[in-house]
């Protein structure tokens, strides 16, 4: 059985977990404490990142690599559309969102999560870049009701786990929700996904439980 290592606090962990749940692929969750510093675990995830998986064949890290592996290992699950162009468009949506929007917003995470202040120069750079890249994502995302149109795809899994944190971090650190300002009503979109997909409900509940556990640990420390 596949072992999924990481934490429910990670959007990329939740991306892989959502794929596994949505497509009814058996797996076991293994919590990982961050940061990863021991050599045994670093041998499995060389950059010390989550998620990573352990399989009968070996270990894999990087969420998109894992998803591609699952799609190849379980072709009957149709993780990506059968049509090559449609599959490529789904991958394009995911890549634009993750590499050009979420990765840029990530520079603000430490201020939101642990209070490590972001410099004004960095804030200005992030805001300027996000203005352009969010507009780019909006050009290709349909939200009708899903990001590719009427059909739920893997691009929606990526959007579901990343859009809320992008909206929250820009609101918290920059003083405005840049997604909402750009006309992307991610809150309504998340509601659509959760109403139709029990896997999303499970992701949300587990993330909430993890956040509550962390808060309790900090309070008790």
Helices and strands as residue ranges (DSSP letters): E 2-6, H 11-22, E 27-31, H 39-42, E 52-54, E 59-61, H 63-73, G 75-77, H 84-97, I 98-102, H 103-105, G 106-108, H 109-114, H 120-140, H 154-169, I 170-174, H 178-181, H 186-196, H 198-220
